[in-house]
Amino acid sequence: MASIREEVRRFILEEIAKNRLSDSELSDSQDLGKKGIVDSIALMRLLTFLTAKFGFELKDDDYKMDYFESVNSIVRFVEKKRN
């Protein structure tokens, strides 16, 4: 089974960046919003993916941009929600 990090990276590269970005160009610590990779629509698609793939529900306090600014922060968020 692929790790959370691998699944998140794959989704961002294939579904959000639509192959405009290579694996080596996506740093796990880069700010996805500032780099223009994730906008508000992409964020909603990402949230839908995360909840379906990893089986958790979002609560009102889960909608903080800090949780979704980088691959690293997304992985931490998913790990927190799964525990």
C-alpha positions in Angstrom: 0.0 0.0 0.0 1.3 3.5 -0.9 2.1 5.9 1.9 0.0 8.9 2.7 2.8 11.1 1.2 2.9 9.1 -2.0 -0.9 9.3 -2.4 -1.0 13.0 -1.8 1.9 13.7 -4.2 0.4 11.5 -6.9 -3.0 13.3 -6.6 -1.4 16.7 -6.7 0.8 15.9 -9.7 -1.8 14.0 -11.7 -5.1 15.6 -10.8 -4.3 19.1 -9.7 -1.1 20.1 -11.6 -2.3 17.9 -14.5 1.3 16.8 -15.3 2.5 20.4 -15.7 4.9 19.6 -12.8 7.3 16.7 -12.5 7.8 14.7 -9.4 11.3 16.2 -8.9 9.8 19.8 -9.2 7.3 19.2 -6.3 9.1 19.8 -3.0 7.3 18.4 0.0 7.8 21.7 1.8 7.0 24.2 -0.9 3.9 26.4 -0.4 1.4 25.1 -2.9 -0.7 28.2 -3.0 2.1 30.6 -3.5 3.5 28.5 -6.3 0.2 28.6 -8.0 -0.3 24.8 -7.8 -3.4 24.8 -5.5 -6.2 27.4 -5.8 -9.6 27.3 -4.1 -11.2 24.9 -6.6 -8.1 22.6 -6.4 -8.3 22.7 -2.6 -11.9 21.5 -2.7 -10.9 18.6 -5.0 -8.0 17.8 -2.7 -10.3 17.7 0.4 -12.8 15.5 -1.5 -9.9 13.1 -2.4 -8.5 13.1 1.2 -11.8 12.3 2.9 -12.7 9.5 0.4 -9.2 8.0 0.2 -8.4 8.1 3.9 -11.9 7.7 5.3 -12.4 10.6 7.7 -14.9 13.4 7.9 -14.1 17.1 8.0 -15.2 19.3 10.9 -15.6 23.1 10.9 -12.1 23.7 12.5 -10.5 21.5 9.8 -10.8 24.3 7.1 -7.6 26.1 7.9 -5.2 26.9 5.1 -2.2 26.0 7.3 -3.2 22.4 7.0 -3.0 22.4 3.2 -0.1 24.7 2.3 2.4 22.0 1.5 2.6 18.2 1.0 4.2 18.0 4.5 1.3 19.9 6.2 -1.3 17.8 4.3 0.4 14.5 5.4 0.5 15.8 9.1 -3.2 16.7 8.8 -4.2 13.3 7.4 -2.2 11.5 10.0 -3.9 13.5 12.8 -7.4 12.8 11.4 -6.7 9.1 11.1 -5.6 8.8 14.7 
